[in-house]
Amino acid sequence: MEAQNLAAILARIDAARKGAIRPAPSTRLVAVTKTHGVERIRPLLDAGHRIFGENRVQEAQGKWPALKSEFPDIELHLIGPLQTNKLRDALALFDVIQTLDRPKLVQALKAEAERGERIPDLLIQVNTGEEPQKAGVAPADAPALIALARDLPVKGLMCIPPADTAPAPHFALLAKIASEHGLPWLSMGMSADFETAIRFGATHVRVGSALFGERSQ
C-alpha cells in the first residue's frame, strides 16, 4: 500500500509542477514517518525513496540509526520543534533541521559549530499565522532571525499554515520572505495542500497521512 501511495503522490507532485506558472527548480517529497514503525517505512525504501521527516528526536533515535546504516543515502529531516537539550542528539542524526525558530537555538548551533560539530542544513520556521500555540518566528521578526543565523547553513524557510484557513496567502508570504533574503528552499505544503504549495514554489513538501493513512495517535 505504501509503495502504491508513494507512486500516486509523486505523480501528483509532477502534475502540480507542470500546472504551476513558476514552480521551483525541483520539488522533493519528505515522507513524514512520525508514529510509524520500520515495517511501514521499508516499502518506501524498497521503492527507492530516501527523504524522510520525523517530529521528535527521541522517536527518530529508536528507528533511524539502523536504517541509515543499511541505507547510507537516506536524508532525514527534523520537522518538529527542537529543544536545546536535544540539540546534540539531533545534530548526530538529522541531515536537515527544518525548525530553527528562535535566537537561543541559533546561538546554541553557533556554539556547536565552534566546537567543530557538523551542522546540518537548516530552515527557519516562520509562524505565518502568528498562532500562539505553534512554534516559529513571527513574520515581522523573521528578518532579524535570518540575519542572526547568516553564518549557519540556513537554506530556506518552513511554515505550517493555520488549520481550516486558505493556505495560499501563507505560502505566498513565506515565498516573499525567502525571496527577499535570497533563501532558495521553501518547505511548505502537507497532505491536504501540497499541490497549492507547489504553485507557490515549494521545494519540499511534507506528506504523511496521504502516504500512510491517518495516524491512530
Backbone torsions as a table, in degrees:
resi	resn	phi	psi	omega
1	MET	NA	-45.1	-177.7
2	GLU	-61.2	-41.3	-178.9
3	ALA	-66.5	-38.0	177.3
4	GLN	-65.5	-43.1	178.1
5	ASN	-62.9	-39.4	178.3
6	LEU	-59.3	-47.8	-179.8
7	ALA	-60.4	-39.9	-179.6
8	ALA	-66.3	-42.1	179.5
9	ILE	-66.2	-42.5	178.9
10	LEU	-62.5	-36.8	177.2
11	ALA	-66.3	-38.8	178.2
12	ARG	-67.6	-38.0	175.8
13	ILE	-61.1	-45.9	-179.8
14	ASP	-61.9	-42.9	179.9
15	ALA	-65.2	-41.3	179.4
16	ALA	-64.2	-38.1	178.9
17	ARG	-65.2	-40.8	180.0
18	LYS	-67.0	-28.6	-179.4
19	GLY	-88.5	-8.3	-177.7
20	ALA	-83.0	146.2	178.6
21	ILE	-71.7	-46.1	179.6
22	ARG	-133.4	74.5	177.3
23	PRO	-69.9	161.2	173.3
24	ALA	-63.8	161.3	177.4
25	PRO	-54.2	-32.1	173.4
26	SER	-152.9	157.0	175.8
27	THR	-128.9	117.7	-174.8
28	ARG	-102.9	139.2	179.5
29	LEU	-90.0	118.9	171.9
30	VAL	-96.8	108.5	-179.5
31	ALA	-79.2	116.0	-174.1
32	VAL	-86.8	115.2	-171.2
33	THR	-111.0	15.3	179.5
34	LYS	-59.5	137.9	-178.4
35	THR	72.0	-2.5	-179.6
36	HIS	-103.6	137.0	-177.1
37	GLY	-85.1	178.2	-176.2
38	VAL	-59.8	-33.7	-177.5
39	GLU	-65.5	-24.5	176.3
40	ARG	-87.4	-23.6	-178.2
41	ILE	-81.5	-36.6	-174.0
42	ARG	-56.3	-40.8	179.0
43	PRO	-58.7	-33.0	177.4
44	LEU	-71.2	-41.0	176.6
45	LEU	-62.5	-42.7	179.8
46	ASP	-64.2	-27.8	178.4
47	ALA	-83.4	-2.3	176.1
48	GLY	100.3	1.2	-179.7
49	HIS	-78.6	144.1	-174.6
50	ARG	-134.2	-1.5	-175.8
51	ILE	-110.7	121.0	-173.7
52	PHE	-134.4	155.9	-180.0
53	GLY	-129.0	139.5	177.0
54	GLU	-128.2	149.6	-178.4
55	ASN	-91.4	-29.6	-172.6
56	ARG	-127.1	134.1	-179.0
57	VAL	-60.3	-45.8	-174.8
58	GLN	-63.8	-42.4	178.3
59	GLU	-63.8	-41.9	-179.5
60	ALA	-62.8	-36.1	-179.9
61	GLN	-62.9	-25.7	-177.4
62	GLY	-78.1	-16.3	-175.6
63	LYS	-132.3	-23.1	-171.0
64	TRP	-89.6	-30.4	179.8
65	PRO	-56.1	-43.9	179.9
66	ALA	-67.3	-40.2	179.6
67	LEU	-66.5	-38.4	179.5
68	LYS	-69.2	-29.1	175.0
69	SER	-68.7	-38.3	-180.0
70	GLU	-76.3	-35.5	-179.2
71	PHE	-124.8	85.5	-172.1
72	PRO	-63.8	-16.9	-178.0
73	ASP	-91.6	9.7	173.9
74	ILE	-62.1	140.3	174.4
75	GLU	-117.7	111.2	-173.4
76	LEU	-105.3	127.0	-178.1
77	HIS	-108.8	134.6	168.0
78	LEU	-89.1	119.4	-177.1
79	ILE	-117.6	6.2	175.7
80	GLY	-111.9	169.2	-177.0
81	PRO	-57.2	143.9	-179.7
82	LEU	-114.9	120.7	173.7
83	GLN	-87.5	145.2	-175.3
84	THR	-62.9	-27.6	179.5
85	ASN	-73.3	-9.9	175.9
86	LYS	-105.6	6.9	-170.8
87	LEU	-63.1	-48.0	-176.9
88	ARG	-64.0	-37.9	175.8
89	ASP	-62.1	-41.2	-179.6
90	ALA	-65.8	-41.2	-179.7
91	LEU	-63.4	-32.4	-178.5
92	ALA	-74.4	-22.5	-169.9
93	LEU	-112.6	-38.1	-170.1
94	PHE	-94.7	147.3	176.9
95	ASP	-94.3	-24.1	177.4
96	VAL	-140.9	134.7	172.5
97	ILE	-113.8	115.6	-174.3
98	GLN	-94.0	2.7	-167.3
99	THR	-124.5	40.5	171.6
100	LEU	-73.6	117.4	-167.3
101	ASP	-139.6	4.4	-176.3
102	ARG	-160.0	153.0	-177.9
103	PRO	-57.8	-38.0	-179.3
104	LYS	-57.6	-39.9	179.8
105	LEU	-71.2	-37.2	175.0
106	VAL	-59.0	-47.0	-178.1
107	GLN	-65.4	-37.4	178.0
108	ALA	-64.9	-39.9	177.4
109	LEU	-65.7	-40.0	177.5
110	LYS	-62.7	-39.9	178.8
111	ALA	-62.9	-40.9	178.3
112	GLU	-66.3	-38.6	177.8
113	ALA	-62.4	-40.1	179.0
114	GLU	-66.0	-26.9	176.3
115	ARG	-79.0	-4.4	179.8
116	GLY	92.1	9.1	179.7
117	GLU	-73.4	147.7	174.8
118	ARG	-70.0	128.3	176.8
119	ILE	-106.6	121.5	-179.5
120	PRO	-71.9	171.4	172.8
121	ASP	-60.5	145.3	-173.0
122	LEU	-126.2	146.4	167.6
123	LEU	-125.0	143.3	176.5
124	ILE	-91.5	125.6	178.9
125	GLN	-84.2	125.0	179.6
126	VAL	-109.3	126.2	178.5
127	ASN	-85.3	79.9	-171.2
128	THR	-62.4	-27.7	178.1
129	GLY	-91.5	-0.1	-178.7
130	GLU	49.4	46.6	179.8
131	GLU	-84.3	126.8	-175.5
132	PRO	-64.3	-26.8	-177.4
133	GLN	-85.2	-3.5	-172.4
134	LYS	-112.6	143.2	177.2
135	ALA	-70.6	165.8	177.5
136	GLY	120.4	150.5	178.4
137	VAL	-81.6	143.6	176.7
138	ALA	-64.6	146.7	-179.1
139	PRO	-52.7	-39.8	-178.6
140	ALA	-66.7	-25.4	-178.7
141	ASP	-95.4	-5.3	-176.8
142	ALA	-61.7	-43.4	-179.1
143	PRO	-57.1	-39.9	-179.6
144	ALA	-66.8	-39.9	179.7
145	LEU	-68.8	-39.9	176.6
146	ILE	-59.9	-44.2	179.5
147	ALA	-63.0	-41.3	-179.9
148	LEU	-63.0	-32.6	-174.5
149	ALA	-96.4	11.2	-172.3
150	ARG	-58.7	-31.2	-179.1
151	ASP	-89.9	10.6	171.1
152	LEU	-103.0	161.9	-178.4
153	PRO	-78.3	64.2	178.3
154	VAL	-81.7	120.3	-175.7
155	LYS	-101.4	-21.9	-175.6
156	GLY	177.9	-156.8	-174.4
157	LEU	-127.9	157.1	177.1
158	MET	-134.7	147.4	173.2
159	CYS	-147.1	159.4	172.2
160	ILE	-128.6	101.3	-178.0
161	PRO	-61.6	157.2	176.5
162	PRO	-58.7	144.7	176.8
163	ALA	-66.3	150.0	174.4
164	ASP	62.5	26.5	171.6
165	THR	-130.2	158.8	178.2
166	ALA	-63.5	123.9	-176.3
167	PRO	-77.8	-20.9	-172.2
168	ALA	-55.1	-46.0	179.4
169	PRO	-60.9	-32.0	179.7
170	HIS	-72.1	-40.9	176.5
171	PHE	-64.8	-40.0	178.9
172	ALA	-63.5	-40.6	179.0
173	LEU	-64.2	-45.0	-179.8
174	LEU	-61.9	-43.1	179.4
175	ALA	-62.5	-37.9	179.6
176	LYS	-64.7	-47.2	-179.7
177	ILE	-62.2	-43.6	-179.9
178	ALA	-61.9	-43.6	-179.2
179	SER	-63.7	-40.3	-179.1
180	GLU	-64.2	-22.9	-176.4
181	HIS	-114.2	11.1	175.3
182	GLY	65.9	33.4	-178.9
183	LEU	-101.7	120.5	-171.1
184	PRO	-82.5	-23.5	-174.9
185	TRP	-92.8	137.5	174.2
186	LEU	-131.1	106.9	176.0
187	SER	-96.3	105.0	-177.4
188	MET	-158.9	145.8	-177.4
189	GLY	102.5	129.2	177.0
190	MET	-126.4	-163.8	-171.2
191	SER	-52.9	-40.2	-172.9
192	ALA	-84.1	-16.7	-170.6
193	ASP	-142.4	17.5	-174.4
194	PHE	-67.6	-28.5	179.1
195	GLU	-68.1	-36.2	173.8
196	THR	-64.2	-42.8	179.7
197	ALA	-60.2	-38.0	179.7
198	ILE	-63.0	-35.6	177.7
199	ARG	-62.0	-27.0	-178.8
200	PHE	-99.5	13.1	171.3
201	GLY	96.2	21.6	178.8
202	ALA	-57.7	131.1	172.2
203	THR	-96.3	-20.3	177.4
204	HIS	-138.2	133.1	172.2
205	VAL	-120.0	141.9	-173.0
206	ARG	-110.1	107.7	-172.2
207	VAL	-122.7	123.4	178.0
208	GLY	-119.8	-66.7	-172.3
209	SER	-63.9	-31.8	178.1
210	ALA	-69.2	-19.2	176.1
211	LEU	-92.4	-41.8	-170.1
212	PHE	-111.6	-7.1	-171.1
213	GLY	88.5	167.5	-179.6
214	GLU	-64.3	139.9	179.9
215	ARG	-71.3	148.2	179.9
216	SER	-89.6	-3.7	179.8
217	GLN	-140.8	NA	NA
